Amino acid sequence: MNGTPDKPGTDERRRTLRRRRVPLIAAIALLLAGGLLLALGTSRQQPAPPPAANKGGPAAATPADPRTEPPSGAPRAEALPSSRPVSITIPSLKVTSDLEQLGLGKDRAMETPKDPAKAGWYRPGVTPGALGPSVIAGHVTWDGAPAVFFELTELEPGDRIDVRRADGTTAVFTVERTAVYPKDAFPTVEVYRNLDHAGLRLITCGGDYSQADSRYADNVVVYAALTGQT
């Protein structure tokens, strides 16, 4: 027989080492599994957007003359002919986005953009710059990361919003105010009502985020008015 025979007791020591390894391996596996679950849970948490707050005071009465100076201090411009919007730029937030077209979902509510990096124009409404309230919506977060309107609550009265249109013009809007509403008390009439000037509403989510419901508690609406074109 080739090789060196084992010393007495070698088999017993090997069995003891194997018995000690099993709990150790199981403990390592549990730690790895726990770390993976923690990583997955963290990756699904939504980052907190800037706090949402009302800015610019309560809704102001609509002036009879569209050229009347609104609370923002920027005179409103006359409405433009209808033209499909192509993109939106918010210089103070360093946001530029092509625009998806949003319709009504099965529940008769406005659809949300499919791409979290893009905002969407509500197609049944008026085009930005035309007479009436044009609506553009965007996500605040998506799958644990900031989305296109993550910093929307940072807008201040007087800030500029540009919407490039298919006819080659850019409708220039000035922010008048920001309002925060509980989702179960969204002011549909106030947001979509007829206007005697060209208005713009930017809509996103805000407030506390519920992991259980996968939703934010509030809606943030930025109200702006057409003040020029380029």
C-alpha positions as CSV (number, residue, x, y, z in Angstrom):
1,M,0.0,0.0,0.0
2,N,1.4,3.5,-1.0
3,G,1.3,6.6,1.2
4,T,1.5,7.3,4.9
5,P,-1.2,5.8,7.1
6,D,-3.3,8.3,9.2
7,K,-2.3,8.8,12.7
8,P,-4.7,7.4,15.4
9,G,-7.6,9.8,15.9
10,T,-7.3,11.6,12.5
11,D,-10.8,10.5,11.4
12,E,-12.3,11.8,14.6
13,R,-10.6,15.2,14.2
14,R,-11.9,15.4,10.7
15,R,-15.5,14.7,11.7
16,T,-15.2,17.3,14.5
17,L,-14.0,19.9,12.0
18,R,-16.8,19.1,9.6
19,R,-19.4,19.5,12.4
20,R,-17.9,22.9,13.3
21,R,-17.9,24.0,9.7
22,V,-21.7,23.4,9.1
23,P,-22.9,26.0,11.6
24,L,-20.3,28.5,10.3
25,I,-21.3,28.0,6.7
26,A,-25.0,28.4,7.7
27,A,-24.2,31.6,9.6
28,I,-22.3,33.1,6.6
29,A,-25.3,32.2,4.3
30,L,-27.7,33.9,6.6
31,L,-25.5,37.0,6.8
32,L,-25.3,37.1,3.0
33,A,-29.0,36.6,2.6
34,G,-29.7,39.3,5.2
35,G,-27.3,41.7,3.4
36,L,-29.0,41.0,0.1
37,L,-32.5,41.7,1.5
38,L,-31.2,44.9,3.1
39,A,-29.7,46.0,-0.2
40,L,-33.0,45.2,-2.1
41,G,-35.0,47.1,0.5
42,T,-32.7,50.1,0.4
43,S,-32.8,50.2,-3.4
44,R,-36.6,50.3,-3.4
45,Q,-36.9,53.1,-0.9
46,Q,-37.8,56.4,-2.5
47,P,-35.5,59.4,-1.8
48,A,-37.2,62.3,-0.1
49,P,-37.8,65.2,-2.5
50,P,-37.5,68.8,-1.3
51,P,-40.3,69.6,1.2
52,A,-43.5,70.7,-0.5
53,A,-45.1,73.9,0.6
54,N,-47.5,76.5,-0.7
55,K,-45.8,79.5,-2.3
56,G,-47.1,82.7,-3.8
57,G,-50.2,82.9,-1.6
58,P,-53.7,81.6,-2.3
59,A,-55.3,81.4,-5.7
60,A,-55.5,84.9,-7.1
61,A,-58.6,86.1,-8.9
62,T,-58.2,85.9,-12.7
63,P,-57.8,89.4,-14.1
64,A,-60.3,90.5,-16.8
65,D,-57.4,91.7,-19.0
66,P,-54.8,89.0,-19.8
67,R,-52.2,91.8,-19.9
68,T,-52.9,92.8,-16.3
69,E,-49.9,92.3,-14.1
70,P,-50.3,89.2,-11.9
71,P,-48.9,88.6,-8.4
72,S,-45.6,87.3,-9.9
73,G,-44.9,90.8,-11.3
74,A,-44.5,89.6,-14.9
75,P,-47.3,90.9,-17.3
76,R,-49.2,88.1,-19.0
77,A,-48.9,87.8,-22.8
78,E,-51.6,87.3,-25.3
79,A,-52.4,83.7,-26.0
80,L,-50.8,81.9,-29.0
81,P,-52.3,79.7,-31.7
82,S,-52.5,76.0,-30.8
83,S,-49.4,74.0,-31.5
84,R,-48.3,70.6,-30.0
85,P,-45.6,70.9,-27.4
86,V,-42.2,69.2,-28.0
87,S,-40.1,69.8,-24.9
88,I,-40.0,71.7,-21.6
89,T,-37.1,73.5,-20.0
90,I,-36.9,74.8,-16.4
91,P,-33.7,76.8,-16.2
92,S,-33.6,77.3,-12.4
93,L,-33.8,73.5,-11.9
94,K,-31.6,72.6,-14.9
95,V,-34.4,70.4,-16.2
96,T,-34.9,69.8,-19.9
97,S,-37.2,67.0,-21.1
98,D,-38.9,65.9,-24.3
99,L,-42.6,65.5,-23.8
100,E,-44.7,62.4,-23.9
101,Q,-48.4,62.7,-24.7
102,L,-50.7,61.7,-21.9
103,G,-54.3,60.6,-22.3
104,L,-57.0,59.3,-19.9
105,G,-56.5,55.9,-18.3
106,K,-59.2,53.2,-17.7
107,D,-60.2,54.9,-14.5
108,R,-60.7,58.2,-16.4
109,A,-57.7,59.7,-14.6
110,M,-54.8,61.3,-16.4
111,E,-52.1,58.9,-17.4
112,T,-48.6,59.3,-16.1
113,P,-45.4,59.3,-18.2
114,K,-44.0,55.9,-19.0
115,D,-40.4,57.3,-18.9
116,P,-39.5,58.7,-15.4
117,A,-36.9,60.9,-17.0
118,K,-39.5,62.6,-19.2
119,A,-42.5,64.8,-18.5
120,G,-45.8,64.4,-20.3
121,W,-48.3,66.8,-21.8
122,Y,-52.0,66.1,-21.2
123,R,-53.2,65.8,-24.8
124,P,-57.0,66.3,-24.2
125,G,-56.2,69.8,-22.8
126,V,-55.0,72.9,-24.6
127,T,-51.5,73.2,-26.0
128,P,-49.0,75.3,-24.0
129,G,-49.4,78.9,-24.9
130,A,-52.9,78.6,-26.2
131,L,-55.9,80.1,-24.3
132,G,-56.7,78.0,-21.2
133,P,-54.9,75.7,-18.7
134,S,-52.3,73.5,-20.3
135,V,-51.1,70.6,-18.1
136,I,-47.7,68.9,-17.9
137,A,-47.1,66.1,-15.4
138,G,-44.0,64.2,-14.3
139,H,-42.8,61.7,-11.8
140,V,-41.0,62.9,-8.6
141,T,-39.2,59.6,-8.0
142,W,-39.1,56.2,-9.7
143,D,-37.8,52.9,-8.4
144,G,-35.6,54.5,-5.7
145,A,-34.2,57.3,-7.8
146,P,-35.1,61.0,-8.5
147,A,-37.2,61.5,-11.6
148,V,-37.8,64.5,-13.9
149,F,-39.8,66.6,-11.4
150,F,-37.9,65.7,-8.3
151,E,-37.1,69.3,-7.4
152,L,-40.3,70.9,-8.7
153,T,-41.1,72.3,-5.2
154,E,-37.9,74.4,-5.5
155,L,-39.6,76.6,-8.0
156,E,-40.3,80.2,-6.8
157,P,-42.8,82.8,-8.1
158,G,-41.1,84.6,-10.9
159,D,-39.1,81.6,-12.2
160,R,-39.2,80.9,-15.9
161,I,-40.5,77.8,-17.7
162,D,-40.0,77.4,-21.5
163,V,-42.1,75.0,-23.6
164,R,-40.8,74.5,-27.2
165,R,-43.6,73.9,-29.7
166,A,-44.0,72.1,-33.0
167,D,-44.5,75.4,-34.9
168,G,-41.0,76.5,-33.9
169,T,-42.0,78.9,-31.2
170,T,-41.1,78.7,-27.5
171,A,-43.9,79.7,-25.1
172,V,-42.3,81.4,-22.1
173,F,-44.2,81.0,-18.8
174,T,-43.6,82.7,-15.4
175,V,-44.3,80.8,-12.2
176,E,-47.1,82.5,-10.1
177,R,-47.5,80.1,-7.2
178,T,-47.1,76.6,-6.0
179,A,-49.8,74.7,-4.1
180,V,-49.8,71.3,-2.3
181,Y,-53.0,69.2,-2.0
182,P,-53.8,65.9,-0.4
183,K,-54.4,63.3,-3.1
184,D,-57.9,62.6,-1.9
185,A,-58.7,66.3,-2.2
186,F,-57.2,67.2,-5.5
187,P,-58.9,70.4,-6.8
188,T,-59.8,69.3,-10.3
189,V,-61.9,72.4,-11.0
190,E,-59.2,74.8,-10.0
191,V,-56.5,73.1,-12.0
192,Y,-58.5,72.5,-15.2
193,R,-61.1,75.3,-15.2
194,N,-61.4,77.7,-18.1
195,L,-59.1,80.8,-18.1
196,D,-59.0,84.1,-19.9
197,H,-55.3,83.8,-20.4
198,A,-52.7,81.1,-21.4
199,G,-51.9,79.2,-18.2
200,L,-49.6,76.2,-17.4
201,R,-49.9,73.7,-14.6
202,L,-47.0,71.4,-13.7
203,I,-48.1,68.5,-11.6
204,T,-46.1,65.9,-9.6
205,C,-46.3,64.0,-6.3
206,G,-45.1,65.2,-2.9
207,G,-45.4,64.8,0.9
208,D,-44.8,61.6,2.8
209,Y,-44.2,58.4,0.9
210,S,-45.9,55.2,2.0
211,Q,-43.9,52.0,1.4
212,A,-47.1,49.9,2.0
213,D,-49.1,51.7,-0.6
214,S,-46.2,52.7,-2.9
215,R,-47.6,56.2,-3.2
216,Y,-47.1,59.8,-2.0
217,A,-49.7,61.5,0.1
218,D,-49.9,64.7,-1.8
219,N,-49.9,66.3,-5.2
220,V,-47.8,69.4,-6.0
221,V,-49.2,71.9,-8.6
222,V,-47.1,74.8,-10.0
223,Y,-49.3,77.5,-11.5
224,A,-47.7,79.6,-14.3
225,A,-48.9,82.1,-16.9
226,L,-47.7,82.9,-20.4
227,T,-45.5,86.0,-20.3
228,G,-43.8,85.9,-23.7
229,Q,-42.5,83.9,-26.7
230,T,-39.2,83.4,-28.5
